[in-house]
Amino acid sequence: MTQRFPIDVCQPDSQDALNRQIGWHEVPSPIKSQNDKAALKQVLATELKAQDAVLVAHYYTDPDIQDLALETGGCVGDSLEMARFGQEHKASTVLVAGVGFMAESAKILSPEKRVLAVHDQATCSLDLGCAPQDFKQFCAAHPDREVVVYANTSAAVKAQADWVVTSSIALDIVRHLHAQGKKIVWAPDRHLGAYIQKQTGADMLLWQGSCLVHDEFKADGLKALMNEHPHAQVLVHPESPAAVVALADVVGSTTQLLRAAVNHPADTFIVATDQGILHAMRQQAPGKTFLAAPTAGESATCKSCAYCPWMALNSLQALQQRLSEPGPGIQIEPALQQGARRSLQRMMDFAAAHQRTLRVGADLAQHSQQFLHVGAA
Ligand code: SF4
């Protein structure tokens, strides 16, 4: 049986926290001159090299940041790919263009390296809505349950978990626990938790967090767009509401949706995730048409506002500022570092024992109404 806590129990003060933290006003104006932009990118590339730093960027960041990461030998990926790339790269500094939990994940996997976030204020509604102290109380009230958390959490929450899950392993681990008769506390995303619960039939108590971007996709608007484009494939991230997920041809992580866009023979796709992903889709699947899934009702002023305000803080200008004043970088208390690493390691050990791959992009999304895997943000 799936139970749900009232939102005011699971997310104390979350809306206030969101209102305080959303910082569109801090996003600088785009650099209009192509010459100025090219000159700044050259300066940044030189500085990255001088500081022995590698830039790892999330798919949701600004296209200029994504391009710079690739042009300078870094990577563009989802959160686990970013952390793993930083771990395996020889650079002594990892610069994370993403949000706070991604920088923490990079530090957890690379404790000996200096890990810098491009912008200190870049956070995430899932992380904000799952405060460690509140989560501690929640878990303490349900000591009979295994604690399984998604990657979009702070190190302090990961350290409280029995398991951190990502990619296709989420379903395998929950099925494994369910087969052992174990009940589960899941955090933080309620939509993703409900999706996994539906796929596995496990007894999951869901923390009521959500992504402020994916939570806004609307099934009615999506149906209307599908009617206009009856041959389009619908790609949906599982942090979206269930009514939107139910309309999808493909459900998957950012990497899985990108692979589906490249590999599926269709020429038109409707995409329900942060629109930053369209840059990589258009680069890797040139000639195909990508349409943003609607986020707003009929009375709203925009049809699709699916951009994360915190990802938008990762500008070229912010990167220049960070490189000019790098500071010591991400610091995680040793006990939290060890605890978070332990729950991550448990997932990796499970994968090795069950011969499952943890590489996020390896489990490609399938088409034709197959909801296969869930992945990192
Ligand atoms: S898009 Fe959503 S899940 Fe991703 S960082 Fe922004 S708020 Fe968090």
Boltz pocket constraint, residues with backbone or C-beta under 6 A from the ligand:
constraints:
  - pocket:
      binder: B
      contacts: [[A, 60], [A, 99], [A, 123], [A, 124], [A, 125], [A, 126], [A, 152], [A, 210], [A, 211], [A, 212], [A, 213], [A, 214], [A, 274], [A, 308], [A, 309], [A, 310], [A, 311], [A, 377]]
      max_distance: 6.0
